Amino acid sequence: MDASLKADCERCFGLCCVAPAFARSADFAIDKPAGRACPNLGADFRCGIHSRLRQEGFAGCVAFDCFGAGQKVSQVTFGGRDWRQDPRTAEQMFQVFRVMRQLHQLLWYLTQALALRPSRPLRDALEETERLTRSDPSVLVHCDTAAHWRTVNVLLERTSELLRAASPGPEHRGADLIGADLQGADLRGANLRGCYLIGANLRGADLRMADLIGADLRGADLTGADLTGSLFLTQPQLDAANGDASTRLPSLLSRPAHWPDRVLNGRARDGRGTAGRVRAGRRGGARRR
């Protein structure tokens, strides 16, 4: 994966700690309006509690990834101008960051899609998205990212369908599977786009070739699950979930720092689970145990 699509906090002006709004919740310990610096942001643009974010109630920060948008805005779009030293840039910079983050996430998906199934339309979409990211700030703040997402998403969906055609799995697009017991489930080739899997038990589940774009994995248990070859999985999705050393991951992604570096329960799983293979229903939820 292109290194420019990975966050480089050393080259960013702490934009993710200022531009977004926080709402007090299980993910954030405080309310913070958009455009106001988090009180934990230091003068050097470093987080003062970075090593203990989860313990301090900021799990949402741990699971956030700008896909390299922060350093692009800081060093390219604004040429290294610091919003603190040049306050006139602040409001526009924060607006641009929110747009850039969406465009860089699209670049991540397009880059993965091209690596899996190259095509001219995907290449054109990547080049157009990259061109947009290099626009002037005045252009970026008015960029219709929603329309661009819709256009690109058609290509990503088609790519997913073609990749999963040989072994299509269950259809759960946008399904409410919050807290579902899917231990050992056969979800190979499943369509889990936009699926709510918050707190779901996916221990030992087989998620190879499953389309996970936009799936909400907050608090999901991925212990022993096999995610190798899964489609459009991102680091923030993993960072919001739970797993351990037995969870099999795509080569592009890393085991989250809060996951144990050992196999839980004293033994490794084979990626298919030990509770038997449970195939989820095709629509309208899953068969629960």
C-alpha positions, 0 to 999 in steps of 0.5 A: 500500500502507498505510504502516503495513505498511512498517517504520519503524525510527525508531519501533521499539525494535529488536525484530527485533534481539532477539526472533528467534533467529539460527543461524550460517549463510550468513545470519547470522554468529553464533548468537543465542537468541531474546530476547537483543539482537544485539551489533550493536544500539546503545543508540539501537536502531540497528544498528551495522553496518547499512551493511555487513550483507552484508559482515559476514555478516548477509544474513538481516538485510537480507532481513528485513521486519517489515511494520510490526509493529515500530512497531505493537508499540512505539508502539501495543501497548506505548504507547511503553514501552521494553523497556530502560527497563521490563525487565518488558515485555521478554519479553512484548513479544518474544512479541507481536512474533513474533505481530504480524509474522505478522499484519502479513504477512497484512495485506500479502497481504490488502491486495494481494488486495483491490486486485486482486479485491475481495470481502466475505470478503477485506474481513472477513478484513482487518478481523478481522486488523486487530482482532487486531493491536489486542488487548491484549498478554495476548491477543496472546501467546495468539493462534492465528496458525496457525489464523488463517493457515489461514482466511485462506489459503483466501481468498488461494488462491481469489483467486489461482486466480481471477486466474490462471484466464484464463492458468493456468501450470505447477503447482509448488506446494512443488516443489524447484527449487533451482538449477534452470536456468529462464532465459527460462522462461515462468512466467506464471500459475504456481503457485509457492507455497512453491516452493524456488527457492534459487539458481535461474537465473531470468534473463529469466523471465516471472513475470507473474501467478505466485503467489509466496507463500512462495516461497524466492528466496534467491540466485535470479538475477532479472536481466532477469526480469519480475515485474510483476503477480506475486502476493503477492511481498514485499520480503523475497523480493526482498531475498534474491534477486539482480537488476539494473536490468533486472529488472521489479518490481511498483510496490509494491516497490523494487529492493534496495539490493544490486542493481546500479543498472545493467544487467549484461552491458552490455545490457537484457533484454526480460523474456522472456530471450534464451535462448529461452522455456522452459516448465517442466514441470507437476509434479515439477520443471522441464526443465533445460537 
